[in-house]
């Protein structure tokens, strides 16, 4: 690029910054350049087809005006995909994935769930303090430690943050699971007559973290075996941290022995955050998205969220994903237009069935193949679309999706989701496929 062209684009860029604001300029014009001027038409290089389409439909007149002022002559504008800019954008995304894929092994999430990121208010400050105190004494007192409260109150954040801290202080990651997964593990061990082996493996772990322990209920044999395993972990001096929707005495799906074990430790209640705290949580999370979320949209999410952090975060992710797929901005108006589908909660089992049915019909691959750990070029795209749909549009956590797809790590699932985000920007055909899959299973859910 000649010095003259550089100076012209610099002057035009300064005018655009003043016209549309620094944040919007960086979002859409940071990776663009003036390639040259051909027969009265300024050629602007862009990194991908999505940016080209967006600039063509939203900013061509402003760019033409800014260039006209810099050239002191009217000029037409044409946006073209530039190979060098495309490669630079992909390299930057790859670097970001490497830098942010910091999840420790064994399903423990990284810094996103750090206790330092937990925003406390009057409803959850005691729960945070008790969790911190339990970690300070490494489970030597109040063992087991149980957090209980309604869905979306922040129990999982505290549990995952505690697991991360235990991993650092004990020098090895604790065993992290939830009620359903633990129940399946115990059932499998019962069928194979391997309960002593499972009990030994769990007792050997430096700590045990069990979310949604209220979902552990099954047969009496399963409950007795699960209670025996948890009791042996406590007797071995292993910190045992659990979460439930109900206080121990009210978890009627558990047997008396297991409830007695839970009552022998410390149970602390946690409440949903107030509106101000929820707004702070969503505002911080919105900073992780490429597209800025309108503050009024966050206010609308807070109003509809009723203090449920998990549901509000899920709706925020859906809002950003849907807006990107529709070529729109995540504004309050867009949220109000699509609120019924963004706020609808769909049970995981039903959601998975619908998503996989759509993937099977569209790509011609079986659900068993998609959920397996088998690596194949034929399976890569359908699996990525399924992962994306379940997390972004279905609101399922990275951990839940990873466990569903062959026990993949949080970092691996996060990488798949972000790659689909990037490829949707560049590939209109893939964007249409993802949008269609998401739309179809929500339509099925509404029936």
Beta strands, then each sheet from edge to edge (+ up, - down):
strand 1: 33-38
strand 2: 41-46
strand 3: 76-81
strand 4: 145-148
strand 5: 175-178
strand 6: 207-211
strand 7: 239-244
strand 8: 266-269
sheet 1: 1+ 2- 3-
sheet 2: 5+ 6+ 7+ 4+ 8+
end
